[in-house]
Amino acid sequence: MSRVRRMMRGLAAEERGDVPGWVLITLMTAGLVIIIWALAGPALSSVFQQAIERVTSF
């Protein structure tokens, strides 16, 4: 049983070291979404409004 515990502790230690990488990926993804939304938001809103007007004009 001691060998299994040592293996589990080793695996747990490896997993904890990657947290900053995931935090960085999350922040970068959020930044990209904000930038893309800021650039494409008005155009997408216009397309959506035109589509709604076409559907409701009947």
Backbone hydrogen bonds, N-H to C=O, Kabsch-Sander energy under -0.5 kcal/mol:
donor,donor_aa,acceptor,acceptor_aa,energy
5,R,1,M,-1.9
6,R,2,S,-2.1
7,M,3,R,-2.1
8,M,4,V,-2.4
9,R,5,R,-2.4
10,G,6,R,-2.1
11,L,7,M,-2.2
12,A,8,M,-2.4
13,A,9,R,-2.2
14,E,10,G,-1.7
15,E,11,L,-1.9
16,R,12,A,-1.7
17,G,13,A,-0.8
18,D,15,E,-1.2
19,V,16,R,-1.1
22,W,18,D,-1.7
23,V,19,V,-2.3
24,L,20,P,-2.3
25,I,21,G,-2.3
26,T,22,W,-2.4
27,L,23,V,-2.5
28,M,24,L,-2.6
29,T,25,I,-2.4
30,A,26,T,-2.4
31,G,27,L,-2.3
32,L,28,M,-2.3
33,V,29,T,-2.4
34,I,30,A,-2.2
35,I,31,G,-2.3
36,I,32,L,-2.8
37,W,33,V,-2.6
38,A,34,I,-2.2
39,L,35,I,-2.0
40,A,36,I,-3.1
41,G,37,W,-2.1
44,L,40,A,-2.7
45,S,41,G,-2.5
46,S,42,P,-2.1
47,V,43,A,-2.3
48,F,44,L,-2.4
49,Q,45,S,-2.5
50,Q,46,S,-2.4
51,A,47,V,-2.2
52,I,48,F,-2.4
53,E,49,Q,-2.4
54,R,50,Q,-2.1
55,V,51,A,-1.9
56,T,52,I,-2.5
57,S,53,E,-0.9
58,F,55,V,-0.7
